[in-house]
Amino acid sequence: MQKTMAILLLSLVSSLVAAQQNPQVSLKTDLGTIVIELYPKEAPITVANFLAYVDSKFYDGTIFHRVIPGFVVQGGGMNFEFAGKATRDPIKNESNNGLKNDYKTLSMARTNDPDSATSQFFINLRANPSLDAKENKPGYAVFGKVVEGMDVVEKIVAEPRGMFRAFPDAPNYAVRILSATRLDKSNQSATGQTERKDPLKNNNVSDALVPRS
C-alpha cells in the first residue's frame, strides 16, 4: 500500500513539474481569451520562434483569417486589411517530434516548402492525421495545445463567413488577437535563450495555407 502511494505521489509530482516547465500564452481576442500550453521539449525551435513573436507584440492586432469548421482555425500573420505582416526568417520543420495534429492542438502553418513556417499557426478542430508527418513526408509541426478557451475557438468557428471574395474562409466581422502574452512573465525563451533579435523582413504569408483534408 505504501509503495503504491509512493508511486502515485511521484507520478503527481512529475506531472506538476512537467506542467511548470511548459510555458503558457494567453491570446486575448474579440470573442474571449484562449490559453495555450507550449511544448518546448518536443518542438524547441518552433516554441522559441512563437514566443519571439509573442514577446515582440507581433500578434497583437492580427486576425483569424481562415476558419474551416471541422478542420482548423488559422491566424497569426495578417492585419485587419488582410495584409501580410513582415516576419522573421522561416524555421526548420519539427513535425517529426512525436506530436500529432489532434483536437485542440496548435500547429504551424506553412507553404508547400516544409521549412517555410514563420508566424502563422492554426488550431485543430478535430484530429487531422493527414497533417501529421509520415515516414518520408514532413507534416505540420505541433507545438502546443489549447488548455483553456476552446469555447472561444468555437465562437470563432460560428462566425459567418464568405463576404470577402479573396478570403472566403475569413469571418465577415474580423476576429482579432487583441494581445498575446506569456502567463509566466518570463523574458527568456523556452530554450533558455533571450529573445531573437534577427530583423524582420517582408514575406507574403497569405500563401501559408494548410491543405484541406
Phi and psi in degrees as a GROMACS rama.xvg file:
@    title "Ramachandran Plot"
@    xaxis  label "Phi"
@    yaxis  label "Psi"
@TYPE xy
-64.3942  -37.1893  GLN-2
-64.6514  -41.8553  LYS-3
-62.8122  -43.7806  THR-4
-63.077  -38.9727  MET-5
-64.2282  -40.5811  ALA-6
-65.4207  -42.7473  ILE-7
-63.8974  -40.7008  LEU-8
-65.1842  -42.9207  LEU-9
-62.2542  -41.0443  LEU-10
-63.6625  -40.7069  SER-11
-65.4398  -44.4541  LEU-12
-62.6116  -42.0459  VAL-13
-62.3175  -39.9977  SER-14
-65.8216  -40.4924  SER-15
-66.442  -40.5466  LEU-16
-64.3275  -43.5477  VAL-17
-62.3325  -40.9167  ALA-18
-64.0084  -37.9987  ALA-19
-68.481  -27.476  GLN-20
-79.7825  -18.6167  GLN-21
-89.8621  113.797  ASN-22
-66.33  153.61  PRO-23
-123.008  147.221  GLN-24
-126.556  135.803  VAL-25
-100.297  124.979  SER-26
-106.541  105.386  LEU-27
-87.7132  117.728  LYS-28
-115.391  175.683  THR-29
-62.6106  -21.9282  ASP-30
-109.674  4.73592  LEU-31
135.843  -174.671  GLY-32
-108.683  135.736  THR-33
-113.988  129.357  ILE-34
-109.069  129.54  VAL-35
-118.537  132.484  ILE-36
-98.3268  134.161  GLU-37
-103.529  155.778  LEU-38
-118.781  78.6425  TYR-39
-67.0694  -25.7557  PRO-40
-66.8877  -42.6902  LYS-41
-84.238  -30.9692  GLU-42
-136.345  66.1119  ALA-43
-61.8621  -41.4114  PRO-44
-67.8572  -44.78  ILE-45
-65.7487  -43.1543  THR-46
-65.8563  -43.5446  VAL-47
-61.1876  -40.1124  ALA-48
-63.4223  -47.1621  ASN-49
-61.924  -43.4042  PHE-50
-68.3437  -30.8035  LEU-51
-63.5148  -40.7837  ALA-52
-66.699  -40.6248  TYR-53
-61.222  -49.1539  VAL-54
-64.7529  -29.4998  ASP-55
-87.772  3.43383  SER-56
65.8048  21.6938  LYS-57
-58.9974  -41.6308  PHE-58
-75.2918  -17.4179  TYR-59
-63.0157  121.068  ASP-60
92.8464  -6.136  GLY-61
-78.6345  165.932  THR-62
-121.119  163.521  ILE-63
-88.1271  103.32  PHE-64
-97.713  -4.6678  HIS-65
-142.708  111.782  ARG-66
-126.683  115.608  VAL-67
-122.494  102.861  ILE-68
-52.5392  137.321  PRO-69
75.7545  7.76268  GLY-70
-135.601  -82.6617  PHE-71
-146.833  159.982  VAL-72
-118.71  122.662  VAL-73
-120.296  141.954  GLN-74
-162.855  -166.796  GLY-75
95.1285  14.7712  GLY-76
-146.619  -10.6015  GLY-77
-122.308  149.557  MET-78
-93.4847  -172.68  ASN-79
-58.2779  -26.3252  PHE-80
-99.1072  16.2813  GLU-81
62.5736  28.3246  PHE-82
-95.4389  133.775  ALA-83
-71.6906  136.539  GLY-84
-84.668  153.248  LYS-85
-65.2059  133.982  ALA-86
-119.566  172.395  THR-87
-79.7561  177.028  ARG-88
-62.3561  150.001  ASP-89
-60.8994  159.243  PRO-90
-115.468  164.393  ILE-91
-69.053  139.903  LYS-92
-70.7503  126.799  ASN-93
-116.896  32.6234  GLU-94
-69.5447  -21.2903  SER-95
-89.5431  54.2742  ASN-96
-114.521  8.19478  ASN-97
89.9501  -11.3984  GLY-98
-89.0645  140.455  LEU-99
-105.784  154.47  LYS-100
-78.6443  70.849  ASN-101
-90.4869  172.868  ASP-102
-54.4993  133.035  TYR-103
80.8079  -7.35083  LYS-104
-75.7146  157.079  THR-105
-110.7  128.83  LEU-106
-134.335  162.982  SER-107
-88.235  133.086  MET-108
-83.035  153.392  ALA-109
-159.419  175.679  ARG-110
-89.0885  -164.934  THR-111
-66.634  -19.8114  ASN-112
-76.0986  118.253  ASP-113
-57.0542  -30.5214  PRO-114
-102.426  40.508  ASP-115
-110.855  1.1587  SER-116
-65.4839  137.122  ALA-117
-123.853  -85.9306  THR-118
-114.05  -24.4075  SER-119
-74.3054  144.221  GLN-120
-138.364  167.055  PHE-121
-142.722  154.628  PHE-122
-106.959  126.952  ILE-123
-76.0266  128.352  ASN-124
-92.0591  -1.73223  LEU-125
-162.811  176.46  ARG-126
-70.4246  125.636  ALA-127
-121.984  74.0962  ASN-128
-60.7842  -22.6406  PRO-129
-65.8356  -16.9478  SER-130
-94.1287  -4.97525  LEU-131
-78.7162  157.296  ASP-132
-67.6975  140.215  ALA-133
-108.689  176.659  LYS-134
-54.4054  -44.0344  GLU-135
-120.889  22.2407  ASN-136
-143.864  119.032  LYS-137
-63.9961  150.404  PRO-138
-111.732  -148.731  GLY-139
-109.332  121.134  TYR-140
-70.3221  118.61  ALA-141
-82.5553  133.53  VAL-142
-140.089  8.3296  PHE-143
-174.529  -175.706  GLY-144
-154.728  144.522  LYS-145
-72.4704  122.087  VAL-146
-109.532  -16.804  VAL-147
-146.6  145.026  GLU-148
90.1785  20.7754  GLY-149
-64.6667  -24.7718  MET-150
-65.0324  -31.6909  ASP-151
-68.6181  -41.1617  VAL-152
-58.7004  -42.1173  VAL-153
-66.4515  -31.1837  GLU-154
-64.6179  -39.4079  LYS-155
-62.9904  -42.2212  ILE-156
-61.4501  -35.0358  VAL-157
-76.7449  -11.0077  ALA-158
-64.8301  139.998  GLU-159
-64.9985  148.64  PRO-160
-134.163  172.16  ARG-161
106.57  0.133712  GLY-162
-73.9099  -30.2065  MET-163
-103.566  114.79  PHE-164
-59.9496  -40.9499  ARG-165
-75.1151  -20.1551  ALA-166
-134.148  70.2174  PHE-167
-64.5303  -19.7428  PRO-168
-94.2071  3.7823  ASP-169
-84.583  140.902  ALA-170
-57.8309  143.657  PRO-171
-62.1912  -34.8445  ASN-172
-112.435  115.239  TYR-173
-52.7297  133.037  ALA-174
-104.394  109.705  VAL-175
-95.057  152.833  ARG-176
-87.6927  105.696  ILE-177
-70.8984  -37.23  LEU-178
-159.124  145.203  SER-179
-123.681  118.181  ALA-180
-137.65  148.669  THR-181
-72.9202  141.823  ARG-182
-86.9613  -16.5503  LEU-183
-88.6558  -7.24777  ASP-184
60.4185  20.3861  LYS-185
-82.9773  150.271  SER-186
-98.9945  3.33537  ASN-187
-101.835  150.609  GLN-188
-76.8512  171.412  SER-189
-64.9553  -20.2082  ALA-190
-93.3074  3.76213  THR-191
88.2336  1.86186  GLY-192
-94.9949  155.844  GLN-193
-73.0548  165.691  THR-194
-56.9666  138.295  GLU-195
-62.1401  142.352  ARG-196
-114.525  11.0355  LYS-197
-65.1383  144.168  ASP-198
-68.8998  152.52  PRO-199
-75.124  155.16  LEU-200
-139.763  163.692  LYS-201
-82.2086  118.848  ASN-202
-125.505  144.536  ASN-203
-87.2806  98.0037  ASN-204
-89.4442  -1.35537  VAL-205
-66.6919  -18.8917  SER-206
-94.8764  9.53878  ASP-207
-82.8664  72.0778  ALA-208
-109.342  137.191  LEU-209
-81.1411  127.134  VAL-210
-65.4391  140.512  PRO-211
-61.948  139.867  ARG-212
